[in-house]
Amino acid sequence: MSAHAARAYAEWAGRRLGTALRLPTAQEWELAARAGRDGEWWRAEIAAGRVNFRGSLGELAPVGEFPPNPYAIGDLLGNVWDICVDDAGSPVLRGGAYDTPVTRLRERLSPRSPAECRGNAGFRCAGEV
């Protein structure tokens, strides 16, 4: 999945649904992943078995295979990197993937280009409420 394709899908789906959709910002991703917790919240996610990374299942899993976080959102850490946008609107990857070591799950990666396709990346659509 590439950032370009993810943005195109969000625009298309938004037109079909009659509401503006977009990729989430990295800050929105962090807020959703943190789920109201302070400190090293990712350790709680790992301890609760809510993360698919290179130390757990270690292969791509269906959505919903792992339990959701306290905000009822699943797969924010692990399974696939989430394509988000930074403050400048450039793509950034968050959350790690099934093949990511535990020490790298909290990294914020920039794709080499918005069109870079990665087999271990996906996206979510965000909108205003």
Phi and psi in radians as a Rosetta constraint file:
Dihedral C 1 N 2 CA 2 C 2 CIRCULARHARMONIC -1.968 0.35
Dihedral N 2 CA 2 C 2 N 3 CIRCULARHARMONIC 2.770 0.35
Dihedral C 2 N 3 CA 3 C 3 CIRCULARHARMONIC -1.088 0.35
Dihedral N 3 CA 3 C 3 N 4 CIRCULARHARMONIC -0.657 0.35
Dihedral C 3 N 4 CA 4 C 4 CIRCULARHARMONIC -1.074 0.35
Dihedral N 4 CA 4 C 4 N 5 CIRCULARHARMONIC -0.825 0.35
Dihedral C 4 N 5 CA 5 C 5 CIRCULARHARMONIC -1.149 0.35
Dihedral N 5 CA 5 C 5 N 6 CIRCULARHARMONIC -0.673 0.35
Dihedral C 5 N 6 CA 6 C 6 CIRCULARHARMONIC -1.115 0.35
Dihedral N 6 CA 6 C 6 N 7 CIRCULARHARMONIC -0.764 0.35
Dihedral C 6 N 7 CA 7 C 7 CIRCULARHARMONIC -1.110 0.35
Dihedral N 7 CA 7 C 7 N 8 CIRCULARHARMONIC -0.731 0.35
Dihedral C 7 N 8 CA 8 C 8 CIRCULARHARMONIC -1.086 0.35
Dihedral N 8 CA 8 C 8 N 9 CIRCULARHARMONIC -0.730 0.35
Dihedral C 8 N 9 CA 9 C 9 CIRCULARHARMONIC -1.114 0.35
Dihedral N 9 CA 9 C 9 N 10 CIRCULARHARMONIC -0.795 0.35
Dihedral C 9 N 10 CA 10 C 10 CIRCULARHARMONIC -1.030 0.35
Dihedral N 10 CA 10 C 10 N 11 CIRCULARHARMONIC -0.731 0.35
Dihedral C 10 N 11 CA 11 C 11 CIRCULARHARMONIC -1.126 0.35
Dihedral N 11 CA 11 C 11 N 12 CIRCULARHARMONIC -0.800 0.35
Dihedral C 11 N 12 CA 12 C 12 CIRCULARHARMONIC -1.069 0.35
Dihedral N 12 CA 12 C 12 N 13 CIRCULARHARMONIC -0.856 0.35
Dihedral C 12 N 13 CA 13 C 13 CIRCULARHARMONIC -1.110 0.35
Dihedral N 13 CA 13 C 13 N 14 CIRCULARHARMONIC -0.654 0.35
Dihedral C 13 N 14 CA 14 C 14 CIRCULARHARMONIC -1.077 0.35
Dihedral N 14 CA 14 C 14 N 15 CIRCULARHARMONIC -0.735 0.35
Dihedral C 14 N 15 CA 15 C 15 CIRCULARHARMONIC -1.102 0.35
Dihedral N 15 CA 15 C 15 N 16 CIRCULARHARMONIC -0.738 0.35
Dihedral C 15 N 16 CA 16 C 16 CIRCULARHARMONIC -1.127 0.35
Dihedral N 16 CA 16 C 16 N 17 CIRCULARHARMONIC -0.615 0.35
Dihedral C 16 N 17 CA 17 C 17 CIRCULARHARMONIC -1.586 0.35
Dihedral N 17 CA 17 C 17 N 18 CIRCULARHARMONIC -0.196 0.35
Dihedral C 17 N 18 CA 18 C 18 CIRCULARHARMONIC 1.313 0.35
Dihedral N 18 CA 18 C 18 N 19 CIRCULARHARMONIC 0.469 0.35
Dihedral C 18 N 19 CA 19 C 19 CIRCULARHARMONIC -2.514 0.35
Dihedral N 19 CA 19 C 19 N 20 CIRCULARHARMONIC 2.582 0.35
Dihedral C 19 N 20 CA 20 C 20 CIRCULARHARMONIC -1.266 0.35
Dihedral N 20 CA 20 C 20 N 21 CIRCULARHARMONIC 2.166 0.35
Dihedral C 20 N 21 CA 21 C 21 CIRCULARHARMONIC -2.084 0.35
Dihedral N 21 CA 21 C 21 N 22 CIRCULARHARMONIC 2.675 0.35
Dihedral C 21 N 22 CA 22 C 22 CIRCULARHARMONIC -2.717 0.35
Dihedral N 22 CA 22 C 22 N 23 CIRCULARHARMONIC 3.060 0.35
Dihedral C 22 N 23 CA 23 C 23 CIRCULARHARMONIC -1.368 0.35
Dihedral N 23 CA 23 C 23 N 24 CIRCULARHARMONIC 2.550 0.35
Dihedral C 23 N 24 CA 24 C 24 CIRCULARHARMONIC -1.243 0.35
Dihedral N 24 CA 24 C 24 N 25 CIRCULARHARMONIC 2.727 0.35
Dihedral C 24 N 25 CA 25 C 25 CIRCULARHARMONIC -1.368 0.35
Dihedral N 25 CA 25 C 25 N 26 CIRCULARHARMONIC 2.807 0.35
Dihedral C 25 N 26 CA 26 C 26 CIRCULARHARMONIC -1.060 0.35
Dihedral N 26 CA 26 C 26 N 27 CIRCULARHARMONIC -0.604 0.35
Dihedral C 26 N 27 CA 27 C 27 CIRCULARHARMONIC -1.181 0.35
Dihedral N 27 CA 27 C 27 N 28 CIRCULARHARMONIC -0.687 0.35
Dihedral C 27 N 28 CA 28 C 28 CIRCULARHARMONIC -1.129 0.35
Dihedral N 28 CA 28 C 28 N 29 CIRCULARHARMONIC -0.700 0.35
Dihedral C 28 N 29 CA 29 C 29 CIRCULARHARMONIC -1.042 0.35
Dihedral N 29 CA 29 C 29 N 30 CIRCULARHARMONIC -0.834 0.35
Dihedral C 29 N 30 CA 30 C 30 CIRCULARHARMONIC -1.050 0.35
Dihedral N 30 CA 30 C 30 N 31 CIRCULARHARMONIC -0.762 0.35
Dihedral C 30 N 31 CA 31 C 31 CIRCULARHARMONIC -1.064 0.35
Dihedral N 31 CA 31 C 31 N 32 CIRCULARHARMONIC -0.781 0.35
Dihedral C 31 N 32 CA 32 C 32 CIRCULARHARMONIC -1.179 0.35
Dihedral N 32 CA 32 C 32 N 33 CIRCULARHARMONIC -0.712 0.35
Dihedral C 32 N 33 CA 33 C 33 CIRCULARHARMONIC -1.229 0.35
Dihedral N 33 CA 33 C 33 N 34 CIRCULARHARMONIC -0.697 0.35
Dihedral C 33 N 34 CA 34 C 34 CIRCULARHARMONIC -1.127 0.35
Dihedral N 34 CA 34 C 34 N 35 CIRCULARHARMONIC -0.611 0.35
Dihedral C 34 N 35 CA 35 C 35 CIRCULARHARMONIC 0.921 0.35
Dihedral N 35 CA 35 C 35 N 36 CIRCULARHARMONIC 0.792 0.35
Dihedral C 35 N 36 CA 36 C 36 CIRCULARHARMONIC 1.377 0.35
Dihedral N 36 CA 36 C 36 N 37 CIRCULARHARMONIC 0.086 0.35
Dihedral C 36 N 37 CA 37 C 37 CIRCULARHARMONIC -1.690 0.35
Dihedral N 37 CA 37 C 37 N 38 CIRCULARHARMONIC 2.596 0.35
Dihedral C 37 N 38 CA 38 C 38 CIRCULARHARMONIC -1.724 0.35
Dihedral N 38 CA 38 C 38 N 39 CIRCULARHARMONIC 2.967 0.35
Dihedral C 38 N 39 CA 39 C 39 CIRCULARHARMONIC 1.210 0.35
Dihedral N 39 CA 39 C 39 N 40 CIRCULARHARMONIC -2.554 0.35
Dihedral C 39 N 40 CA 40 C 40 CIRCULARHARMONIC -1.501 0.35
Dihedral N 40 CA 40 C 40 N 41 CIRCULARHARMONIC 1.193 0.35
Dihedral C 40 N 41 CA 41 C 41 CIRCULARHARMONIC -1.041 0.35
Dihedral N 41 CA 41 C 41 N 42 CIRCULARHARMONIC -0.516 0.35
Dihedral C 41 N 42 CA 42 C 42 CIRCULARHARMONIC -1.133 0.35
Dihedral N 42 CA 42 C 42 N 43 CIRCULARHARMONIC -0.501 0.35
Dihedral C 42 N 43 CA 43 C 43 CIRCULARHARMONIC -1.121 0.35
Dihedral N 43 CA 43 C 43 N 44 CIRCULARHARMONIC -0.667 0.35
Dihedral C 43 N 44 CA 44 C 44 CIRCULARHARMONIC -1.131 0.35
Dihedral N 44 CA 44 C 44 N 45 CIRCULARHARMONIC -0.664 0.35
Dihedral C 44 N 45 CA 45 C 45 CIRCULARHARMONIC -1.091 0.35
Dihedral N 45 CA 45 C 45 N 46 CIRCULARHARMONIC -0.789 0.35
Dihedral C 45 N 46 CA 46 C 46 CIRCULARHARMONIC -1.146 0.35
Dihedral N 46 CA 46 C 46 N 47 CIRCULARHARMONIC -0.821 0.35
Dihedral C 46 N 47 CA 47 C 47 CIRCULARHARMONIC -1.068 0.35
Dihedral N 47 CA 47 C 47 N 48 CIRCULARHARMONIC -0.576 0.35
Dihedral C 47 N 48 CA 48 C 48 CIRCULARHARMONIC -1.434 0.35
Dihedral N 48 CA 48 C 48 N 49 CIRCULARHARMONIC -0.022 0.35
Dihedral C 48 N 49 CA 49 C 49 CIRCULARHARMONIC 1.280 0.35
Dihedral N 49 CA 49 C 49 N 50 CIRCULARHARMONIC 0.513 0.35
Dihedral C 49 N 50 CA 50 C 50 CIRCULARHARMONIC -1.762 0.35
Dihedral N 50 CA 50 C 50 N 51 CIRCULARHARMONIC 0.278 0.35
Dihedral C 50 N 51 CA 51 C 51 CIRCULARHARMONIC -2.261 0.35
Dihedral N 51 CA 51 C 51 N 52 CIRCULARHARMONIC 2.223 0.35
Dihedral C 51 N 52 CA 52 C 52 CIRCULARHARMONIC -1.756 0.35
Dihedral N 52 CA 52 C 52 N 53 CIRCULARHARMONIC 1.840 0.35
Dihedral C 52 N 53 CA 53 C 53 CIRCULARHARMONIC -2.448 0.35
Dihedral N 53 CA 53 C 53 N 54 CIRCULARHARMONIC -3.064 0.35
Dihedral C 53 N 54 CA 54 C 54 CIRCULARHARMONIC -1.226 0.35
Dihedral N 54 CA 54 C 54 N 55 CIRCULARHARMONIC 0.285 0.35
Dihedral C 54 N 55 CA 55 C 55 CIRCULARHARMONIC -2.263 0.35
Dihedral N 55 CA 55 C 55 N 56 CIRCULARHARMONIC 0.006 0.35
Dihedral C 55 N 56 CA 56 C 56 CIRCULARHARMONIC -2.068 0.35
Dihedral N 56 CA 56 C 56 N 57 CIRCULARHARMONIC -2.016 0.35
Dihedral C 56 N 57 CA 57 C 57 CIRCULARHARMONIC -1.131 0.35
Dihedral N 57 CA 57 C 57 N 58 CIRCULARHARMONIC -0.795 0.35
Dihedral C 57 N 58 CA 58 C 58 CIRCULARHARMONIC 1.293 0.35
Dihedral N 58 CA 58 C 58 N 59 CIRCULARHARMONIC 0.233 0.35
Dihedral C 58 N 59 CA 59 C 59 CIRCULARHARMONIC -2.494 0.35
Dihedral N 59 CA 59 C 59 N 60 CIRCULARHARMONIC 2.758 0.35
Dihedral C 59 N 60 CA 60 C 60 CIRCULARHARMONIC -1.010 0.35
Dihedral N 60 CA 60 C 60 N 61 CIRCULARHARMONIC 2.300 0.35
Dihedral C 60 N 61 CA 61 C 61 CIRCULARHARMONIC -2.065 0.35
Dihedral N 61 CA 61 C 61 N 62 CIRCULARHARMONIC 2.681 0.35
Dihedral C 61 N 62 CA 62 C 62 CIRCULARHARMONIC -1.068 0.35
Dihedral N 62 CA 62 C 62 N 63 CIRCULARHARMONIC 2.613 0.35
Dihedral C 62 N 63 CA 63 C 63 CIRCULARHARMONIC -0.993 0.35
Dihedral N 63 CA 63 C 63 N 64 CIRCULARHARMONIC 2.369 0.35
Dihedral C 63 N 64 CA 64 C 64 CIRCULARHARMONIC 1.525 0.35
Dihedral N 64 CA 64 C 64 N 65 CIRCULARHARMONIC -0.003 0.35
Dihedral C 64 N 65 CA 65 C 65 CIRCULARHARMONIC -1.129 0.35
Dihedral N 65 CA 65 C 65 N 66 CIRCULARHARMONIC -0.587 0.35
Dihedral C 65 N 66 CA 66 C 66 CIRCULARHARMONIC -1.817 0.35
Dihedral N 66 CA 66 C 66 N 67 CIRCULARHARMONIC 2.561 0.35
Dihedral C 66 N 67 CA 67 C 67 CIRCULARHARMONIC -1.111 0.35
Dihedral N 67 CA 67 C 67 N 68 CIRCULARHARMONIC 2.645 0.35
Dihedral C 67 N 68 CA 68 C 68 CIRCULARHARMONIC -1.321 0.35
Dihedral N 68 CA 68 C 68 N 69 CIRCULARHARMONIC 2.887 0.35
Dihedral C 68 N 69 CA 69 C 69 CIRCULARHARMONIC -1.386 0.35
Dihedral N 69 CA 69 C 69 N 70 CIRCULARHARMONIC -3.124 0.35
Dihedral C 69 N 70 CA 70 C 70 CIRCULARHARMONIC -1.042 0.35
Dihedral N 70 CA 70 C 70 N 71 CIRCULARHARMONIC -0.310 0.35
Dihedral C 70 N 71 CA 71 C 71 CIRCULARHARMONIC -1.609 0.35
Dihedral N 71 CA 71 C 71 N 72 CIRCULARHARMONIC 0.167 0.35
Dihedral C 71 N 72 CA 72 C 72 CIRCULARHARMONIC 1.134 0.35
Dihedral N 72 CA 72 C 72 N 73 CIRCULARHARMONIC 0.556 0.35
Dihedral C 72 N 73 CA 73 C 73 CIRCULARHARMONIC -1.985 0.35
Dihedral N 73 CA 73 C 73 N 74 CIRCULARHARMONIC 2.216 0.35
Dihedral C 73 N 74 CA 74 C 74 CIRCULARHARMONIC -1.804 0.35
Dihedral N 74 CA 74 C 74 N 75 CIRCULARHARMONIC 2.811 0.35
Dihedral C 74 N 75 CA 75 C 75 CIRCULARHARMONIC 1.059 0.35
Dihedral N 75 CA 75 C 75 N 76 CIRCULARHARMONIC 0.568 0.35
Dihedral C 75 N 76 CA 76 C 76 CIRCULARHARMONIC -1.368 0.35
Dihedral N 76 CA 76 C 76 N 77 CIRCULARHARMONIC -0.592 0.35
Dihedral C 76 N 77 CA 77 C 77 CIRCULARHARMONIC -1.888 0.35
Dihedral N 77 CA 77 C 77 N 78 CIRCULARHARMONIC 2.298 0.35
Dihedral C 77 N 78 CA 78 C 78 CIRCULARHARMONIC 1.385 0.35
Dihedral N 78 CA 78 C 78 N 79 CIRCULARHARMONIC -3.060 0.35
Dihedral C 78 N 79 CA 79 C 79 CIRCULARHARMONIC 1.187 0.35
Dihedral N 79 CA 79 C 79 N 80 CIRCULARHARMONIC -1.256 0.35
Dihedral C 79 N 80 CA 80 C 80 CIRCULARHARMONIC -2.445 0.35
Dihedral N 80 CA 80 C 80 N 81 CIRCULARHARMONIC 2.629 0.35
Dihedral C 80 N 81 CA 81 C 81 CIRCULARHARMONIC -1.100 0.35
Dihedral N 81 CA 81 C 81 N 82 CIRCULARHARMONIC 2.444 0.35
Dihedral C 81 N 82 CA 82 C 82 CIRCULARHARMONIC -1.624 0.35
Dihedral N 82 CA 82 C 82 N 83 CIRCULARHARMONIC 2.230 0.35
Dihedral C 82 N 83 CA 83 C 83 CIRCULARHARMONIC -1.416 0.35
Dihedral N 83 CA 83 C 83 N 84 CIRCULARHARMONIC 2.105 0.35
Dihedral C 83 N 84 CA 84 C 84 CIRCULARHARMONIC -2.198 0.35
Dihedral N 84 CA 84 C 84 N 85 CIRCULARHARMONIC -3.062 0.35
Dihedral C 84 N 85 CA 85 C 85 CIRCULARHARMONIC -2.208 0.35
Dihedral N 85 CA 85 C 85 N 86 CIRCULARHARMONIC 2.575 0.35
Dihedral C 85 N 86 CA 86 C 86 CIRCULARHARMONIC -1.533 0.35
Dihedral N 86 CA 86 C 86 N 87 CIRCULARHARMONIC -3.018 0.35
Dihedral C 86 N 87 CA 87 C 87 CIRCULARHARMONIC -1.048 0.35
Dihedral N 87 CA 87 C 87 N 88 CIRCULARHARMONIC -0.479 0.35
Dihedral C 87 N 88 CA 88 C 88 CIRCULARHARMONIC -1.569 0.35
Dihedral N 88 CA 88 C 88 N 89 CIRCULARHARMONIC -0.029 0.35
Dihedral C 88 N 89 CA 89 C 89 CIRCULARHARMONIC 1.527 0.35
Dihedral N 89 CA 89 C 89 N 90 CIRCULARHARMONIC 0.112 0.35
Dihedral C 89 N 90 CA 90 C 90 CIRCULARHARMONIC -1.478 0.35
Dihedral N 90 CA 90 C 90 N 91 CIRCULARHARMONIC 2.590 0.35
Dihedral C 90 N 91 CA 91 C 91 CIRCULARHARMONIC -1.184 0.35
Dihedral N 91 CA 91 C 91 N 92 CIRCULARHARMONIC 2.519 0.35
Dihedral C 91 N 92 CA 92 C 92 CIRCULARHARMONIC -2.518 0.35
Dihedral N 92 CA 92 C 92 N 93 CIRCULARHARMONIC 2.524 0.35
Dihedral C 92 N 93 CA 93 C 93 CIRCULARHARMONIC -1.790 0.35
Dihedral N 93 CA 93 C 93 N 94 CIRCULARHARMONIC 2.399 0.35
Dihedral C 93 N 94 CA 94 C 94 CIRCULARHARMONIC -2.323 0.35
Dihedral N 94 CA 94 C 94 N 95 CIRCULARHARMONIC 2.627 0.35
Dihedral C 94 N 95 CA 95 C 95 CIRCULARHARMONIC 1.689 0.35
Dihedral N 95 CA 95 C 95 N 96 CIRCULARHARMONIC -0.149 0.35
Dihedral C 95 N 96 CA 96 C 96 CIRCULARHARMONIC 1.263 0.35
Dihedral N 96 CA 96 C 96 N 97 CIRCULARHARMONIC 3.104 0.35
Dihedral C 96 N 97 CA 97 C 97 CIRCULARHARMONIC -2.469 0.35
Dihedral N 97 CA 97 C 97 N 98 CIRCULARHARMONIC 3.113 0.35
Dihedral C 97 N 98 CA 98 C 98 CIRCULARHARMONIC -1.021 0.35
Dihedral N 98 CA 98 C 98 N 99 CIRCULARHARMONIC -0.438 0.35
Dihedral C 98 N 99 CA 99 C 99 CIRCULARHARMONIC -1.817 0.35
Dihedral N 99 CA 99 C 99 N 100 CIRCULARHARMONIC 0.263 0.35
Dihedral C 99 N 100 CA 100 C 100 CIRCULARHARMONIC -1.657 0.35
Dihedral N 100 CA 100 C 100 N 101 CIRCULARHARMONIC 2.302 0.35
Dihedral C 100 N 101 CA 101 C 101 CIRCULARHARMONIC -1.138 0.35
Dihedral N 101 CA 101 C 101 N 102 CIRCULARHARMONIC 2.641 0.35
Dihedral C 101 N 102 CA 102 C 102 CIRCULARHARMONIC -0.966 0.35
Dihedral N 102 CA 102 C 102 N 103 CIRCULARHARMONIC -0.584 0.35
Dihedral C 102 N 103 CA 103 C 103 CIRCULARHARMONIC -1.205 0.35
Dihedral N 103 CA 103 C 103 N 104 CIRCULARHARMONIC -0.235 0.35
Dihedral C 103 N 104 CA 104 C 104 CIRCULARHARMONIC -1.939 0.35
Dihedral N 104 CA 104 C 104 N 105 CIRCULARHARMONIC 0.056 0.35
Dihedral C 104 N 105 CA 105 C 105 CIRCULARHARMONIC -1.085 0.35
Dihedral N 105 CA 105 C 105 N 106 CIRCULARHARMONIC -0.478 0.35
Dihedral C 105 N 106 CA 106 C 106 CIRCULARHARMONIC -1.641 0.35
Dihedral N 106 CA 106 C 106 N 107 CIRCULARHARMONIC 0.086 0.35
Dihedral C 106 N 107 CA 107 C 107 CIRCULARHARMONIC -1.215 0.35
Dihedral N 107 CA 107 C 107 N 108 CIRCULARHARMONIC 2.766 0.35
Dihedral C 107 N 108 CA 108 C 108 CIRCULARHARMONIC -2.094 0.35
Dihedral N 108 CA 108 C 108 N 109 CIRCULARHARMONIC 1.788 0.35
Dihedral C 108 N 109 CA 109 C 109 CIRCULARHARMONIC -1.722 0.35
Dihedral N 109 CA 109 C 109 N 110 CIRCULARHARMONIC 2.540 0.35
Dihedral C 109 N 110 CA 110 C 110 CIRCULARHARMONIC -1.855 0.35
Dihedral N 110 CA 110 C 110 N 111 CIRCULARHARMONIC 2.197 0.35
Dihedral C 110 N 111 CA 111 C 111 CIRCULARHARMONIC -1.074 0.35
Dihedral N 111 CA 111 C 111 N 112 CIRCULARHARMONIC 2.667 0.35
Dihedral C 111 N 112 CA 112 C 112 CIRCULARHARMONIC -1.077 0.35
Dihedral N 112 CA 112 C 112 N 113 CIRCULARHARMONIC -0.506 0.35
Dihedral C 112 N 113 CA 113 C 113 CIRCULARHARMONIC -2.713 0.35
Dihedral N 113 CA 113 C 113 N 114 CIRCULARHARMONIC 2.744 0.35
Dihedral C 113 N 114 CA 114 C 114 CIRCULARHARMONIC -1.055 0.35
Dihedral N 114 CA 114 C 114 N 115 CIRCULARHARMONIC -0.362 0.35
Dihedral C 114 N 115 CA 115 C 115 CIRCULARHARMONIC -1.649 0.35
Dihedral N 115 CA 115 C 115 N 116 CIRCULARHARMONIC -0.016 0.35
Dihedral C 115 N 116 CA 116 C 116 CIRCULARHARMONIC -1.097 0.35
Dihedral N 116 CA 116 C 116 N 117 CIRCULARHARMONIC 2.192 0.35
Dihedral C 116 N 117 CA 117 C 117 CIRCULARHARMONIC -1.660 0.35
Dihedral N 117 CA 117 C 117 N 118 CIRCULARHARMONIC 2.335 0.35
Dihedral C 117 N 118 CA 118 C 118 CIRCULARHARMONIC -2.235 0.35
Dihedral N 118 CA 118 C 118 N 119 CIRCULARHARMONIC 2.331 0.35
Dihedral C 118 N 119 CA 119 C 119 CIRCULARHARMONIC -1.282 0.35
Dihedral N 119 CA 119 C 119 N 120 CIRCULARHARMONIC -0.225 0.35
Dihedral C 119 N 120 CA 120 C 120 CIRCULARHARMONIC -1.980 0.35
Dihedral N 120 CA 120 C 120 N 121 CIRCULARHARMONIC 0.508 0.35
Dihedral C 120 N 121 CA 121 C 121 CIRCULARHARMONIC -2.201 0.35
Dihedral N 121 CA 121 C 121 N 122 CIRCULARHARMONIC 2.575 0.35
Dihedral C 121 N 122 CA 122 C 122 CIRCULARHARMONIC -2.520 0.35
Dihedral N 122 CA 122 C 122 N 123 CIRCULARHARMONIC -2.909 0.35
Dihedral C 122 N 123 CA 123 C 123 CIRCULARHARMONIC -2.732 0.35
Dihedral N 123 CA 123 C 123 N 124 CIRCULARHARMONIC 2.905 0.35
Dihedral C 123 N 124 CA 124 C 124 CIRCULARHARMONIC -2.218 0.35
Dihedral N 124 CA 124 C 124 N 125 CIRCULARHARMONIC 2.673 0.35
Dihedral C 124 N 125 CA 125 C 125 CIRCULARHARMONIC -1.669 0.35
Dihedral N 125 CA 125 C 125 N 126 CIRCULARHARMONIC 2.488 0.35
Dihedral C 125 N 126 CA 126 C 126 CIRCULARHARMONIC -2.138 0.35
Dihedral N 126 CA 126 C 126 N 127 CIRCULARHARMONIC 2.707 0.35
Dihedral C 126 N 127 CA 127 C 127 CIRCULARHARMONIC -2.678 0.35
Dihedral N 127 CA 127 C 127 N 128 CIRCULARHARMONIC 3.004 0.35
Dihedral C 127 N 128 CA 128 C 128 CIRCULARHARMONIC -1.517 0.35
Dihedral N 128 CA 128 C 128 N 129 CIRCULARHARMONIC 2.514 0.35
